[in-house]
Amino acid sequence: MAGLNGIGFPGFKITDPSTWVPAFGSWGGPGWSAGERASGPLTDAQKLVPAAFINGRPSPVDDACKTHDLAYDAAYGQPNEAMLKLQADVQLEQDIANLPWSSLSGAEIIYASAAAAAFAIKINNVDLAGVAVDTLKTEAKSLLQTVLDGVASTYGGTISPPSTTTNPDGSVTTQYADGSASTKV
């Protein structure tokens, strides 16, 4: 669990901005999942880590953060990752709004309030832009295919644009119509 009363800066590194934001419980905070600094997909064992106990009971704030982290984990590498993360962020905002505020500890109230403000800003400044970019990329690819189909039907044959896949390690593989491929880190 992160720090005193559930809030702390575990694994703080001046060179890692994700550690500059306090963590909460076992699941709250950037890069803080299952009670440890995590990057990449969660393991099955990490997914089983329960919400931290605060005041002798599972923290509903940490439970909301766990639900959010699991949704992010499921979104990782999906073609609609930006939309899935937006949905996870909106769900977290809804879960925070529906917390049993009168029974929360002071630390839970502080962390939930800060998280709600931070995610409202993230939704407006990051998530919506990400979804817009993904939508534009999909539409551009569709338009390109329409043009290529038109050229192919005019001159015979088939023309296909390259397809790209983001790999779990963050590299991008481009597959070309001739069967060749290239990967960039």
CORDA-V424056 format. One record per pair of residues at least 6 apart in sequence whose C-alpha atoms are under 8 Angstrom apart, sorted by the first residue. I is the first residue (numbers start at 0). J is the second residue. Records with the same first field share a line. If there is no record, write none. Layout:
I->J + J
This chain:
0->23 + 24 + 25 + 34 + 51
1->7 + 8 + 9 + 22 + 23 + 24 + 25 + 34
2->8 + 9 + 23
4->53 + 106
5->22 + 23 + 24 + 51 + 53 + 106 + 107
6->21 + 22 + 23 + 24 + 106 + 110
7->21 + 22 + 23
8->18 + 19 + 20 + 21 + 22
9->18 + 22 + 35 + 36
10->18 + 36
11->18 + 19
12->18 + 19
13->19
17->29 + 30
18->29 + 30
20->28 + 29
21->28
22->28 + 29 + 31
23->61 + 110
24->34 + 50 + 51 + 52 + 58 + 61
25->31 + 32 + 33 + 34 + 35 + 48 + 49 + 50 + 51 + 61 + 65
26->32 + 33 + 34 + 50 + 61 + 62 + 64 + 65 + 68
27->61 + 64 + 65
30->36 + 37 + 38
31->37
32->45 + 65 + 68
33->45 + 46 + 48 + 49
34->48
39->72 + 167 + 168
40->72 + 75
41->72
46->69
49->57 + 62
50->57 + 58 + 59 + 61 + 62 + 65
51->57 + 58 + 61 + 62
52->58
53->104
54->104
58->107
59->98
60->95 + 98 + 107 + 111
63->91 + 94 + 95
64->91
66->91
67->87 + 88 + 90 + 91
70->83 + 84 + 87
71->83 + 84 + 87
74->80 + 81 + 83 + 84
76->165 + 166 + 167
79->133
81->126 + 129 + 130 + 133
82->126 + 129 + 130
84->126
85->122 + 126 + 127 + 130
88->118 + 122
89->122
92->115 + 118 + 119
95->111 + 115
100->108
143->160
144->159 + 160
147->158 + 159 + 160
148->157 + 158
151->157 + 158
158->176
159->175 + 176
160->175 + 176
161->173 + 174 + 175 + 176
162->173 + 174 + 175
163->171 + 172 + 173 + 174
164->171 + 172 + 173
165->171 + 172
166->172
169->184
170->182 + 183 + 184
171->182 + 183 + 184
172->180 + 181 + 182 + 183
173->180 + 181 + 182
174->180 + 181
